[in-house]
Amino acid sequence: MASHQQRAGHDDGGGPQLTREQIERLEKRYGNRYLLEPAPDHKLPKIGMSAEEAQGLIEKEMVLDGIPMRNLATFVTTWMEPEADRIIAENLHTNFIDHAEYPQTAEIEQRCIRMLADLFHAPGKTTGARTQGSSEAIMLGALSLKWKWRQRREAAKKSVGRPNLVFGGDVHVVWEKFCRYFDVEPRIVPLKRDKYTIGPEDVEPHVDENTIGVAAVLGTTFTGHADDITGINDYLVRLKNEKGLDVPLHVDAASGGFVWPFLYPHTEWDFRLEQVRSINVSGHKFGLVYPGIGWLVFREAGDLPDDLVFYENYLGKRDATFTLNFSTGSAMVLAQYYNFVRYGHDGYRYIMETMQYNARTLVKEIAATGDFTLIGGEQDEQLPLVAFQLTGEHDYDEFDVAAQLAAERGWMLPAYTLPPNAEHVKIMRALVKQTLGHSLVTTLGADIVEACATLKKKGRLHESDRKRVKTNTGY
């Protein structure tokens, strides 16, 4: 971009020369300073710009990002109704933690927790917390497991020195983070080539008296299936009855907690199972709220150790807090409540069934190509997504297909390998969310056909092209 001095010369028509001061005055009159200067980068600009120009600068930068509607990797909600947008905008300035000033927001949080406890079949009065997302909810839930285990060990006058946590290789990375951050041994059950979830036979060899709990996933990010939660629960019940070893079960329902109650209501995975003591769920995934909201719900109030609850006098009110974060916005709590009262049970079921229908339509489109094998069948309980892999011999792989789709049409489909011991298995996955309607599904199917046809002609892509592929399982 030319400097002010360079621009202050004769115009193409031979007009008079403009000084720097004259150009700056014209910029003030006509705006668009951000078109003439680089974006502030490494330090605060000496002089700011108008609100309109700052908005324009950011809007121009954002066109370089992907289009959310084509992002079939992310589980996170990218669209809400205009009425919800308005509620969010009107409450961005309120600090959720300040219950003294915003008591009704605190009450609405409790309403949401009670509704979720009912949805998850809690047997009686319980408790929970809103969080920034499932990562914080998992940290808090796992801390509760550790504290309750320590209480049991101390009551039995036994050592509390070597806690461990059992979970499968199909979990989110936050479970390993928890173990590292809070000094717990992770006992990770590896996956297998044709078995991408875990069951009781996988868990049993790893459980002992130092196990603070077992974590099971409802709707994995890899293939959208659920661990055998019922089977794991039954094993833990037998363990308690036969050996007196009480090992609780935490269900990571980050994605599935808003899917299974509506698509598979008769499947028992929640508090209907005896050993399930806590559940996390992401409001900003299939709870249909923008990023920044998760939930942790306990089976009963006693599952939250008192030692983990802090009481403080904040701005004149004594509050109980159970969070890793403190100050945070109220907007997404209110957005979650908006969805609950807006859609109700029937509305959520309709939305989930619509997404499932479109996912099955995409399955048919992909299967018809003859180039792919689908992971999971129509009879499977699965998140509304399509996981698939190339079948037969090809000069290209799943990463090439994903890169070609990105280059041709801007689709963001992840291609990735599975965790150990199935890391040699390559998979592609398309999430079918509320914004991916039937016409887009059929368009995506046609685009996959076209991408494969192109790759059959030109073969494997260059590594620089493959780098545009999203290689994780999404958030």
Secondary structure by P-SEA (a helix, b strand, c coil): cccccccccccccccccccaaaaaaaaaacccccccccccccccccccccaaaaaaaaaaaacccccccccccccccccccaaaaaaaaaccccccccccccaaaaaaaaaaaaaaaaaacccccccccccccaaaaaaaaaaaaaaaaaaaaaaacccccbbbbbbcccccaaaaaaaaacccccbbbbbcccccccccccccccccccccbbbbbccccccccccaaaaaaaaaaaaaaaccbbbbbbbccccccccccccccccccccccccccbbbbbccccccccccbbbbbbccccccccccbbbbbccccccccccccccccaaaaaaaaaaaaaccaaaaaaaaaaaaaaaaaaaaaaaaacccccccccccccccbbbbbbcccccccaaaaaaaaaaccccbbbbbbbccccccccbbbbbbcccccaaaaaaaaaaaaaaaaaaaacccccccccccccccccc
